[in-house]
Amino acid sequence: MKCEVKLYKAGQVFNESVIARDYQDAREVALARNPGANVVSVTAVFK
């Protein structure tokens, strides 16, 4: 599924779109792409 992961790093909040099998996988993929960031939220996208 496609997920929108909201991340926080260096005082900024930004979104990362990822393809993952579940929410935990989406978190791991987003953090691998953005080391040192913190996950704020994960939302499924159905567009």
Buried (B, 14 or more C-beta within 10 A) or exposed (E): EEBBBBBBEEEEEEEBEBEBEEBEBBBBBBBEEBEEBEBEEBEEEEE
